[in-house]
C-alpha cells in the first residue's frame, strides 16, 4: 500500500521535472478536520482543504487547465512506519 502511493507521487514529480514544469501553491490550508479514526498502527483522517495552485510550463506560461482555487474534502489513510505516520492512500470525495 505505502509503496504504491509513494510510487504514484514520485511518478507525478518525475513527469513535471522531465517537462520542466512546476506547481506554485499560493494557498494550501486545512479548513477543518471532519473525522479522525485510529486503530492500532493505522489511521484515517477526513479534512476540508483549500488550495490555490498554478502550474507553470517550461516556458513560464501558465497551464490554466491544471491551475485552480478550490476547497475539497480529502480522506487520507496513514500507517505508522518507523514511529512516524505515513500517508499510504488518499481519496478526494
C-alpha positions as CSV (number, residue, x, y, z in Angstrom):
1,X,0.0,0.0,0.0
2,X,2.6,2.6,1.1
3,X,4.9,1.7,-1.8
4,X,2.1,2.2,-4.4
5,X,1.2,5.6,-3.1
6,X,4.8,6.6,-2.9
7,X,5.5,5.5,-6.5
8,X,2.4,7.4,-7.7
9,X,3.6,10.6,-6.1
10,X,7.2,10.2,-7.3
11,X,6.0,9.4,-10.8
12,X,4.0,12.7,-10.9
13,X,7.0,14.6,-9.7
14,X,9.3,13.0,-12.3
15,X,6.8,13.9,-15.1
16,X,6.8,17.5,-14.0
17,X,10.6,17.6,-13.8
18,X,11.1,15.9,-17.1
19,X,8.9,18.5,-18.8
20,X,10.4,21.5,-16.9
21,X,7.1,22.3,-15.3
22,X,6.3,23.1,-11.7
23,X,3.4,24.0,-9.4
24,X,3.3,27.1,-7.2
25,X,0.9,27.0,-4.2
26,X,-0.4,30.3,-3.1
27,X,-2.8,28.9,-0.5
28,X,-2.8,25.4,1.0
29,X,-4.8,25.4,4.1
30,X,-6.7,22.8,6.3
31,X,-10.1,24.4,6.9
32,X,-11.4,21.7,9.2
33,X,-11.0,18.1,10.3
34,X,-14.2,16.3,9.8
35,X,-13.3,12.9,11.1
36,X,-10.3,11.1,12.7
37,X,-10.2,7.4,13.3
38,X,-7.3,5.4,14.6
39,X,-6.9,1.7,15.4
40,X,-3.6,0.1,16.1
41,X,-0.9,1.5,13.8
42,X,-3.4,2.8,11.1
43,X,-5.5,5.9,11.0
44,X,-7.9,7.7,8.7
45,X,-8.4,11.5,8.6
46,X,-11.1,13.3,6.6
47,X,-10.2,17.0,6.1
48,X,-11.5,20.0,4.2
49,X,-8.7,21.7,2.3
50,X,-8.4,24.9,0.4
51,X,-5.9,25.0,-2.4
52,X,-4.8,27.8,-4.7
53,X,-2.3,26.5,-7.2
54,X,-0.8,27.3,-10.6
55,X,1.0,25.0,-13.0
56,X,3.8,26.7,-14.9
57,X,5.1,25.2,-18.1
58,X,8.8,25.1,-19.0
59,X,8.5,28.3,-21.0
60,X,7.0,30.1,-17.9
61,X,3.4,30.1,-19.3
62,X,0.5,29.1,-17.1
63,X,-1.4,25.9,-17.8
64,X,-4.9,27.1,-16.9
65,X,-6.4,23.7,-17.2
66,X,-4.2,22.4,-14.4
67,X,-4.4,25.5,-12.2
68,X,-7.2,26.2,-9.7
69,X,-8.5,27.7,-6.5
70,X,-10.9,25.3,-4.7
71,X,-12.0,23.8,-1.4
72,X,-12.3,20.0,-1.4
73,X,-12.7,17.1,1.0
74,X,-9.9,14.5,1.2
75,X,-9.6,11.3,3.1
76,X,-6.0,10.3,4.0
77,X,-5.2,6.8,5.2
78,X,-2.0,6.6,7.2
79,X,0.2,3.9,8.8
80,X,2.9,4.2,11.4
81,X,6.3,3.3,9.8
82,X,9.4,3.6,12.0
83,X,7.4,5.6,14.5
84,X,6.2,8.2,12.0
85,X,2.7,8.4,10.4
86,X,3.0,8.0,6.6
87,X,0.2,8.5,4.1
88,X,-0.4,5.4,2.0
89,X,-3.6,6.4,0.2
90,X,-5.8,9.4,-0.4
91,X,-9.1,10.0,-2.0
92,X,-10.8,13.2,-3.0
93,X,-14.6,13.0,-2.3
